[in-house]
Amino acid sequence: MSVSFIGFDEKTLTFSTAADINPGTLVKLSGNGTVAACAADDAVFGVVISCRNCLACVQIGGYVVLPYTGTAPTVGLNTLCAGSATALEVDSTNGKEKFVLDVDATAATCGVLL
């Protein structure tokens, strides 16, 4: 058996969007029941799992593997924000504290509890 965090405490909600958003996009709240893609330095609300007809299924809890930009996060508690619409960034000014469970420096990805 190997270590796996997939499926732990996953939570998803459906939100409206101004346009369809690609799966894997980091999103922020943009209005009542509405999300939009993150820009650099935005606080991350969740990650789009699927989107169709301007309705996005957004994962807001549980384990997810995401790309990162800049300095690699470390395993443990990190302050993270969006580095782009699809990658996290370590940022103590704009970020929110999240637990990072694993880091793959070669692939520039990290496993995070949202």
BELDAMO-V540798 format. One record per helix or strand of 3 or more residues. SS is the DSSP state (H for helix, E for strand). FROM is the first residue (numbers start at 0). TO is the last residue. If there is no record, write none. Layout:
ss:SS from:FROM to:TO
ss:SS from:FROM to:TO
This chain:
ss:E from:10 to:15
ss:E from:25 to:30
ss:E from:33 to:36
ss:E from:45 to:51
ss:E from:54 to:60
ss:E from:62 to:68
ss:E from:75 to:81
ss:E from:86 to:89
ss:E from:95 to:103
ss:E from:108 to:112
